Each structure stands twice: as C-alpha cells, then as structure tokens.
Amino acid sequence: MIHSLSIKNYLSFKDEVIFSFEASKDSHLEEHHVVEVAKGVRLLKFGIVYGYNASGKSNLINAFEFLHDFWFKTVDNKHDSVGVIPFMLDKNHRNKPTSFKLVFYINDLRHAYSVQIFDNIVLNERLEYYPGTQPAVIFERKDSEGISKIDFGYKIKVGSVAKDEISIKCLSNISLFAAYNQVNAKIREIDSVIEWMNEKVMQSIEPGTKLQNYTESLVFENNILKTKVLEYLQRADFNISNIISEVTEEEVPEELILRAKELGIPIAEIDRLEKERTIKITNTEFEHLVINDNVEETYNLPIDLQSAGTKRIFGLSGAIFQTLKRDAFLPIDELEAKLHPKLIEYVIEKFLRESDNSQLLVTTHYDNLFDEDDLLRKDNFWFTEKGDDGATKLYPLSSFKGLGRISSLQKAYKFGKFGSIPNFD
C-alpha cells in the first residue's frame, strides 16, 4: 500500500508538497477505511482531493502517472528528455531539478523510493527498505558527468558481472528499474519492488480515458467480473438486466498493417497481424428489461446506444474490479464526470466495503461528500489551492482545528473556510 508521495518542482508544484494516506487516530468508520500495514502504521484506503479548476488537482494524479511510466520506460537515445516538466512560472525553478519521494509498503515491509531529475539526466535515484527500525539501502545511483554510478547496499547480494551489466544499461535518462529489466540478473529486493509496481500501481484514469474496450474484454473472459459490472450498471440504468458479449474475427486491411507502427501497435502484435491477417473484436450489448402492456419484454441494445453515464460507469467498474482483485492503487481524476451524485457515492461505498488493501485516490468538485458522515472520514479530504505565485499548495482537511464544532463541512467549504474555492469578486 502507498503511504505518501512528496513532489517538488513539478508542473504547478513549486515547493515541496506531500500527499499522505496515513490515517489519523480517529476510529470513525475504521473497519472499512483503515488498514494496519505494520505495527503502529495505519493507512487509509481512500483519499479525495478538492480544488477549483487549474488549482493542481490533476497534477497530483499526473505525478503518480509520471512515476509509474518512468519506472519502466526505456529510450533509444541517451540524450532524449525524461519528460519531466518543472515549475515554469519562476525563472529560477525552470532550471532546477524535479524531485519525488514515494513511501510504500510491500506486505508489512516499508520501502522508500526517491529520485531527482533534470531534463535528460537522473541526478539521484535511491531505493531503501526497513528490515528493522532503521533504513537499509537497496541501491543508490548518482550522476557523474552523464555517467550513472550505482552502489548497492551491503545487505544486497549482487554479483560483479550483474552490477556491470546494469551499469552499462543504465543510461542517464532512464530509471535503474528500466535498466535492470534488460539484464539477466536476479536481485530479490529489486524484483519484489518491480512486481509491486507492475501489479499494485494502476494506470490513472482521466475524464477522457477510454475504458470501454478494456472492460469489454474483462467481461467476456470473467463471469465473476460480469456479475460485478452488472451491479454497477443497474445503479446507472435499472432496466439493464444482462450483458451479452461475443468476440468476432475480422480480416485486417493491408493498409492498416502498413500503418501499424505509426499507430503505436506493439511489434509482437504487428508480427501476429502480418502472419494471421485477422483481428479479434469484442462486441457488447446490454439487455434491457421493460414492461409493455403489463408484459415483460427484453431488448438488446449495443453499447454505443447507451447513455454517456452508463458507458462511463461500465468502463470504471472494470478498472475498479481489477484494483480490488490486485489489492492495488488506482488514481481517478474527476470521478464525477458523467455520473449522477448518487452513483458517485455508490462507487465509493462499494469500493470501501469490498477493498482489503486496495486504495483509491480521486479528485472531484462534488462537495456533497463533505457531510456524508456515514461514508467518509475527515482524514479522507485534501485540498489544492494556487498562491499568488501560481504554485499549488496541497493540504489536508485535518490540518484545520475545531472541525468537530462545525455543523456542516459542506457549507464551511462553500463559504471558504478551507480555501480551495474560486474567487469571483
């Protein structure tokens, strides 16, 4: 599970900010919200971020996405930019490195990963874990005039040949994990972290993320998932009584094969297309149960004829199911997009009840959740706000005193008690 992420000099984050899933001592709704991952360490399953447009909410989601991609991305040219964007509204910070620190737990073992990047150079990269109360280094990598110098901790067993191969592959603009994945070596402490990154950190979801095909393929292959997805759909449209999916094979036009590389299709799939000349397409229809003249009738409608909200919840449900199945972390930007308020609450409640060690981080403008005392805790809530310098501040609701004396957190938020609202004066 993720404990925290600190960000410095990235997009709208100029000074260091820290988002944390660490739970307060409050025992409210603890059964569904809090996981004790290690002795005395209590982490939340759910976090929610509020802020007006352009205040930096999406940039927090983007930071998790950037790290996920950076861990595994390889490049052909050591001069390629890493793709990190510093704070651009200050001439000094434009020329300063970007820093991240991610603290997470694999089972009950604490890990901390930190990295400092400038343009096409990884200046520092460090991974440590806590076999006891004190940290032990797994690896530390520093830049020396464009060459990566790597040191492994004294507890880490790695042969000289493997170390040399990793050093050769570790270009100045990729992570050590990306280099390690290209080497025939086995370092248990690194393998466990790579597996965690692969399985436990899901791709972020934005309002425009197309999830329909993803969930269609899952539903076709998994009847348990189909039942779960149907539960979500029936909350969006009570007439939906079933999901019917089938896979058909269609011939691939020659011109599509020729354009495959331009479209970003993986090489392995291009080779398969050239050999088999066919592509599998999943077609999904929703069965609708209606009553006409006191008689029940069913009609199948293709997914394209469903409402935008129904298609949105269909796509989200597949991603959430996979998150629950993997005990993973899923960030969603603008959860409320195309969803009815009651459907938003249903998604959160269902996630919390079904989650063991999975985590959900969402951004939203839907402020009714502030007063849902039977659903959320005060330490779930975070805010983003921009200062006069254009930099994002990130802070938790729990940093405010006297919350217990406020009768309506929603009204307090609307009246600017916690900041993070637009000023129209």
Buried (B, 14 or more C-beta within 10 A) or exposed (E): BBBBBBBBBBBBBBBEBBBBBBBBEEEEBEEBBBBEBBEEBBBBBBBBBBBBEBBBBBBBBBBBBBBBEBBBBEBEEEEBEBBBBBBEEBEEBEEBBBBBBBBBBBEEBBBBBBBBBBBBBBBBBBBBBBEEEEBBBBBBBBBEEEEBEBEBBEEBEBEEEBBEBBBEBBBBBBBBBBBBBBBEBEBEBBEBBBEBBBEBBBBBBBEEBEBBBBBBBBBBEBEEBBEBBBEBBEBBBEBBBBBBBEEEEEEBEEEEBEEBEEEEBEEEEBEBBEEEBEBEEBEBBBBBEEEEEEEEEEEEEEBEEBEEBBBBBBBBBBBBBBBBBBBBBBBBBBBBBBBEEEBBBBBBBBBBEBBEBBBBBBBBEBBEBBBBEEBBBBBBBBBBBBEEEBBBBBBBBBEBEEBEEBEEBBEBBEEEBBBBBEEEE
